[in-house]
Amino acid sequence: MTPLESLQAKIQKLQNQADALIAKKSSAVIE
């Protein structure tokens, strides 16, 4: 894996975590 690919994988993982947090917050607001 090239450094660029590993960097993109890290960014993707961070985005997934951020999306999950946002989903939790927005669902908490809706309820």
C-alpha positions as CSV (number, residue, x, y, z in Angstrom):
1,M,0.0,0.0,0.0
2,T,1.4,3.4,-0.9
3,P,1.5,6.2,1.6
4,L,-1.2,8.0,-0.4
5,E,-3.5,5.0,-0.2
6,S,-3.0,4.6,3.6
7,L,-3.6,8.3,4.0
8,Q,-6.9,8.1,2.0
9,A,-7.9,5.0,4.1
10,K,-7.3,7.0,7.3
11,I,-9.4,9.9,6.0
12,Q,-12.2,7.5,5.0
13,K,-12.2,6.0,8.5
14,L,-12.3,9.4,10.1
15,Q,-15.2,10.5,7.8
16,N,-17.1,7.3,8.7
17,Q,-16.6,8.0,12.4
18,A,-17.8,11.6,11.9
19,D,-20.8,10.5,10.0
20,A,-21.7,8.1,12.8
21,L,-21.4,10.8,15.4
22,I,-23.5,13.2,13.4
23,A,-26.2,10.5,12.9
24,K,-26.2,9.8,16.6
25,K,-26.6,13.5,17.5
26,S,-29.3,14.1,14.9
27,S,-31.3,11.1,15.9
28,A,-31.0,12.2,19.6
29,V,-32.3,15.6,18.6
30,I,-35.3,14.1,16.7
31,E,-36.3,11.9,19.6
